[in-house]
Amino acid sequence: MTTFYIVRHGETVWNKEQRLQGWLDSPLSEMGILHAQKLAEHLIDIPFTVAYSSTSERARETARYLTAGRELAMHYEDDLREIFLGNWQGKTVEDIMATNRFDYELYTNYPAQFVATHTESFGAVTERAMYTLKNIAKIYPHEHILIVSHAVTIKCIINAILGRGIDQLWSAPYIEGTSVTIIDRLEESWHIEEIGSTQHLQ
């Protein structure tokens, strides 16, 4: 059985500003760094074989804190990146609501009705993320794997494994910065042990 520990990157400067990142980037905030360090301590006894990270710098930076002091091979995967948000990338939620309220409200409240024109679709994110996890599980069929990714990507993975429709994409719990979602892969089946745990911050 492959056990994935899927971590959302730590809080970033743009997260604090409510500015959408997508494939753009901003550095971890002081809190984001602190939380990543706390999570590293929390996971210290998990015998990871390898680590995979999104190619976005905020994920790579988080991964560096999580693997500090470990001799772990690190791989970077474009397919673990966040959803591509097109014209919204780099803009604040306030800016987007002023110019594109209808589409943004569909995106955040009615995802099944959201039509991806300038953005990536939820389906495309799901397909690339699940393809990557399946391939990793084939390479490491009996290992513990650390993954550092992003909120929407993790939500898409969870939704796919639970067999839910896109209308349930944003179902609770919220995927906080440095939260951990634990997923098992055994042969062709998936099992979710935990979603969005923040025990390390208690």
C-alpha positions as CSV (number, residue, x, y, z in Angstrom):
1,M,0.0,0.0,0.0
2,T,1.2,3.5,-0.9
3,T,0.4,6.1,1.7
4,F,0.4,9.7,0.5
5,Y,0.7,12.6,2.9
6,I,-0.6,15.5,0.8
7,V,0.3,18.9,2.2
8,R,-0.9,22.3,1.1
9,H,1.9,24.9,1.0
10,G,2.2,27.3,3.9
11,E,0.5,30.7,3.9
12,T,1.9,33.2,1.4
13,V,2.1,36.9,1.2
14,W,-0.6,36.9,-1.5
15,N,-2.8,34.6,0.6
16,K,-2.7,37.3,3.3
17,E,-3.6,39.9,0.7
18,Q,-6.5,37.8,-0.7
19,R,-4.7,37.9,-4.1
20,L,-5.1,34.9,-6.4
21,Q,-2.0,33.0,-7.3
22,G,-2.7,30.1,-9.6
23,W,0.5,29.6,-11.6
24,L,1.9,32.9,-10.4
25,D,3.7,32.9,-7.1
26,S,4.6,34.8,-3.9
27,P,6.8,33.8,-1.0
28,L,5.7,32.2,2.3
29,S,4.7,34.6,5.0
30,E,6.3,34.5,8.4
31,M,3.3,32.5,9.6
32,G,3.6,30.2,6.6
33,I,7.2,29.4,7.5
34,L,6.4,28.9,11.2
35,H,3.6,26.5,10.3
36,A,5.8,24.5,7.9
37,Q,8.4,24.2,10.6
38,K,5.8,22.9,13.0
39,L,4.5,20.4,10.5
40,A,8.0,19.2,9.9
41,E,8.3,18.4,13.6
42,H,4.9,16.7,13.6
43,L,5.9,14.4,10.7
44,I,9.3,13.6,12.0
45,D,8.5,9.9,12.7
46,I,6.9,9.3,9.3
47,P,9.3,7.2,7.3
48,F,9.0,9.0,3.9
49,T,10.8,7.3,1.0
50,V,10.6,10.2,-1.3
51,A,9.0,13.7,-1.7
52,Y,7.2,15.3,-4.6
53,S,6.3,19.0,-4.9
54,S,4.5,21.2,-7.3
55,T,7.0,23.3,-9.3
56,S,5.6,26.5,-7.9
57,E,8.1,28.2,-5.5
58,R,5.6,28.4,-2.6
59,A,5.3,24.6,-2.6
60,R,9.0,24.1,-3.2
61,E,9.8,26.4,-0.2
62,T,7.3,24.5,2.0
63,A,8.8,21.2,0.9
64,R,12.3,22.4,1.9
65,Y,11.1,23.1,5.4
66,L,9.3,19.7,5.6
67,T,12.4,17.8,4.4
68,A,15.1,19.7,6.3
69,G,17.4,17.2,8.0
70,R,16.2,14.3,6.0
71,E,18.0,12.6,3.1
72,L,15.1,12.5,0.8
73,A,15.0,12.6,-3.0
74,M,12.8,15.5,-4.1
75,H,10.9,15.5,-7.4
76,Y,9.1,18.5,-8.9
77,E,5.9,18.0,-10.9
78,D,4.1,20.6,-13.0
79,D,1.0,18.4,-12.7
80,L,0.9,19.0,-8.9
81,R,0.5,22.8,-9.5
82,E,-2.5,24.8,-8.6
83,I,-5.4,25.4,-11.0
84,F,-4.4,27.9,-13.7
85,L,-6.5,31.0,-13.1
86,G,-5.9,33.0,-16.3
87,N,-6.9,36.7,-16.1
88,W,-7.5,36.4,-12.3
89,Q,-3.9,35.5,-11.4
90,G,-2.2,38.3,-9.4
91,K,-5.5,40.1,-8.8
92,T,-7.2,40.5,-5.4
93,V,-10.7,39.0,-4.8
94,E,-11.9,42.6,-4.5
95,D,-10.6,43.5,-8.0
96,I,-12.1,40.4,-9.5
97,M,-15.5,41.0,-7.9
98,A,-15.5,44.5,-9.3
99,T,-15.0,43.4,-12.9
100,N,-16.0,39.7,-13.1
101,R,-18.4,39.1,-10.2
102,F,-20.8,36.6,-12.0
103,D,-18.0,34.2,-13.1
104,Y,-16.2,34.4,-9.8
105,E,-19.3,33.7,-7.8
106,L,-19.9,30.6,-10.0
107,Y,-16.3,29.5,-9.4
108,T,-16.6,29.9,-5.6
109,N,-20.2,28.9,-4.9
110,Y,-21.5,26.9,-7.9
111,P,-18.4,25.1,-9.3
112,A,-20.5,22.7,-11.4
113,Q,-21.9,25.7,-13.3
114,F,-18.5,27.4,-13.8
115,V,-17.4,27.4,-17.4
116,A,-13.6,27.7,-17.8
117,T,-12.9,30.2,-20.5
118,H,-9.6,31.9,-19.5
119,T,-8.9,29.4,-16.6
120,E,-8.2,25.7,-16.4
121,S,-11.2,23.5,-15.7
122,F,-11.7,21.6,-12.5
123,G,-11.8,18.4,-14.6
124,A,-8.4,19.1,-16.2
125,V,-6.8,19.7,-12.7
126,T,-8.4,16.5,-11.5
127,E,-7.1,14.5,-14.4
128,R,-3.5,15.7,-14.2
129,A,-3.3,15.3,-10.4
130,M,-4.8,11.8,-10.3
131,Y,-2.6,10.7,-13.2
132,T,0.5,11.8,-11.2
133,L,-0.6,10.1,-8.0
134,K,-1.3,6.8,-9.8
135,N,2.1,6.9,-11.4
136,I,3.9,7.6,-8.1
137,A,2.0,4.7,-6.5
138,K,3.2,2.4,-9.3
139,I,6.8,3.4,-8.7
140,Y,6.4,3.1,-4.9
141,P,3.7,0.5,-4.1
142,H,4.6,0.0,-0.4
143,E,5.9,3.4,0.7
144,H,5.1,6.6,2.5
145,I,5.2,9.5,0.1
146,L,5.3,13.3,0.9
147,I,3.4,15.5,-1.5
148,V,3.3,19.3,-1.4
149,S,0.6,20.8,-3.6
150,H,-2.2,23.4,-3.5
151,A,-5.8,23.9,-2.2
152,V,-7.8,23.5,-5.4
153,T,-5.6,20.6,-6.6
154,I,-6.0,18.8,-3.3
155,K,-9.8,19.4,-3.3
156,C,-10.0,17.9,-6.8
157,I,-8.1,14.8,-5.7
158,I,-10.4,14.4,-2.7
159,N,-13.5,14.9,-4.8
160,A,-12.3,12.3,-7.4
161,I,-11.5,9.6,-4.8
162,L,-14.8,10.1,-3.0
163,G,-16.6,9.9,-6.4
164,R,-18.4,13.2,-5.9
165,G,-19.7,15.6,-8.5
166,I,-18.0,19.0,-9.1
167,D,-21.0,20.6,-7.3
168,Q,-19.5,19.2,-4.1
169,L,-15.9,20.4,-4.8
170,W,-15.9,22.9,-2.0
171,S,-17.5,20.7,0.7
172,A,-15.9,21.0,4.2
173,P,-13.4,20.8,5.5
174,Y,-11.4,23.8,4.1
175,I,-7.8,23.0,3.1
176,E,-5.8,25.2,5.3
177,G,-2.1,26.1,4.7
178,T,0.2,23.2,5.8
179,S,-2.9,21.0,6.4
180,V,-2.3,17.3,5.8
181,T,-4.6,14.9,3.8
182,I,-3.7,11.3,4.1
183,I,-4.7,9.0,1.2
184,D,-3.9,5.3,0.7
185,R,-3.6,3.5,-2.7
186,L,-3.8,-0.3,-2.7
187,E,-3.8,-1.9,-6.1
188,E,-6.6,-0.1,-7.9
189,S,-8.5,1.2,-4.9
190,W,-8.2,4.5,-2.9
191,H,-9.0,5.2,0.7
192,I,-8.9,8.6,2.5
193,E,-7.7,8.4,6.1
194,E,-7.8,12.1,6.9
195,I,-8.7,15.4,5.2
196,G,-7.1,18.7,5.9
197,S,-5.7,17.9,9.4
198,T,-4.1,20.7,11.3
199,Q,-3.1,18.8,14.4
200,H,0.4,20.4,14.3
201,L,-1.2,23.8,14.9
202,Q,-3.2,22.9,17.9
